[in-house]
């Protein structure tokens, strides 16, 4: 085997360029990079003949060419230089690939490091394994073109652009020795989430957090357009990132030899700056507030499709948008184009890179770190390996003393805040609370007794009067749900725990982020045993649709539950605890769980309390159950089942029961409350669903069921449409009716109020249709009086505001 060639240093080197690499280092690093690029191209094109041991033929080419080439060479270029620094400085480092479909680079490096073959032994480090490795890429029964959960070393898929940097910061929080290198695509940089996440540097504390080293990869083009940041002046670009608070360093050009020297110098400078920032902060006198540093970043300007075909049929390819995906689309049927693909692959000189068995030659193999120092083998990218269970206080100690149901009012989320405060106190390096400027608004402010809000920007003297910010805070507030969710995901993906609260109407901002994480969990949980379970994402939805007295119609949207319900039931749960004790029980369960997205719906306003702590635990454990105090059907078949899920729907349903029992004394009512929404589904469709027998025992087979629901009615119908009694399940939920309303008026507009529920029961129970006619008229009068009173006085009637469950 001949020795790998040394790239020629061309005369385009800038005067005074530091030659950071020796000739031998340059030769080896460039060869390793060529091996990465060869593997990337092989994944795009080849299903056979992986080492070109024979002339390339049409039958060696995949029948469908799928994938992206444009950013691969630049990503691998960066990875090779990171390997050098890991070995030189014994770094703990992971790599996040932001440019969407640029997975071939990550996969190629993972394969060369040997990790891929360790995880998937059939993709061995030889010719046969390489053939399987190539064929599986973007191939039915194989793997996708992103850094999917199947990709060792990845915590970021990149299928939806915009979250790489926030994921990187989430990984760095409370990981003091970790460097997270985030390759940001210049197309990705145009997204709102990514643009905002540059501000994450105002929340990174050099004392106890790790570091994020962004590499903005300006290769100039998206699928078919130039990118904004690549078409502004160098001066404007530098000002932009200095304005964000970064120190940008530029690596620019197209000649590999010169670029290797630039990158070696700049990347090493960045690592040394990071270490100096951390050394200075960590060696300061105890109690010293660290200054916010200007963290370094790299702006890498390299050609799109670097090292690929320069042109095709007279059209420019390299350094143009045509290099974004598959540069040569028809090699199977176009003989000259097949020759071009072969020439392209051979330009990397695979005969110099791989031995006769197909394994990377030893002198190149030794360039990669070993063991857990390999980027693709770093345990932080399989965070469940590092995860330790939270040390939990006893949630029952925070409960509300409920002696009798429906007599006292408290804010459920305020009660929860005390529990979360002490969870934080017991886990001050592995638990964080996230929220978009709403922690106090959502009545969780008691958490500040454990830790303030993280803030590395300027702090003014007047901030000591209630602003609750601190450089060493652990409550993460920023008015960007995207950034918060990205931080949270990165935090749990690397082995930690968290809790996020958001206003109900605006949790929709993270709809697609939730989708991506749920898909990641589903693959990881159900198909990849090598990925250890991670902590669940716990989302508290508050400031609910039914209590928007002054925010009005814009803040009334409970539809996030529909988004959640569309995901695999193996990885999502929806909880609607009716009171504070149930909320505590649910929160304790969620914080201990793994591999779920738990969505908890609980209002911040004061609400009636119904269950003692012991009753709440039992009710939440079952997830759905009959409330005896509100039922009078014991020993008899009910005339009607009144069911509910959610705090206001529960209160209004109970008030309807009280009215019916007072005015229609002969009606038999069964009252059912639902905490865990997925219990409504059949057990054949959901791992936590009720059997048909259990469902029938609660809801009967042929009696009307009036279901008062927090969100859109269609969701209950979706969960129960296969049930025996589905035709008799009549759901009342939000109907997109609202304005600046009192709570009862809003309920009336959407017909989830006590009066409309009672009317519905009268209409659906045959023997009440005649005997309760006068009651029905009285109920209609109550609706009119309630609306008129609200419009005249701006508040609900006193008997409504002060209503209690009759003893």
ABEGO torsion letter per residue (X at the ends): XBBBBBBBBBAABBBGBBBABBAAAAAAAAAAAAAAAAAAAAAAABABGAAGABBBBAAABBABBBEBAAAAAAAAAAAAAAAAAAAAAGBBBBBBBABEAAAAAAAAAAAAAGAAAAABAABBBBAAAAAAAAAABGBBGBBBABBBAABBGBABAGABBGAAAAAAAAAABGBAABBBBBBBBAAAAABAAAAAAAAAAAABBAAABBBBBBBBBBAGBBAABBBAAAABBAAAAAAAAAAAGBBBBBBBEABAAAAAAAAAAAAAAAAAAAAAAAAAAAABBBGBBBBBBBBBBBBBBBBBGBGBBABBGGBBABGBAAAABBABAAAAABAAAAAAAAAAAAAAGAAAABBAAGBBBAAAAAABBBEAABAAABAAABAAAABBBBBBBBAAAABBBBABBGABBBBAAAAAAAAAAAAAAABAAABBBBBBGAAAAAGAAAAAAABBBBBABBBBAAAABGAGBBAABABBBBBBAAAAAAAAAAAAAAGBBBBBBBBAAAAAAAAAAAAAAAAAAAAAAAABAABBBBBBBBBBBBGBAABBAAAEAAABBAAAAAAAAABBAAABBBBBBABAAAAAAAAAAAAABBGBBBBBBBBABBBBBABBAAAAAAAAAAGBBBBAAABAABGBBBABBBBBBEAAAAAAAAAAAAAAAAABAABBBBBBBBABAAAABBAAABAABBBAAAAAAAAEAABBBBBBBABBAAAAAAAAAABAAAAABBBBBBAGBEBBBBAAAAAAAAGABAAAAAAAAAAABAAAAAAAAAAAAAAAAAAAAAAAAAAAAGBBBAAAAABBBBX
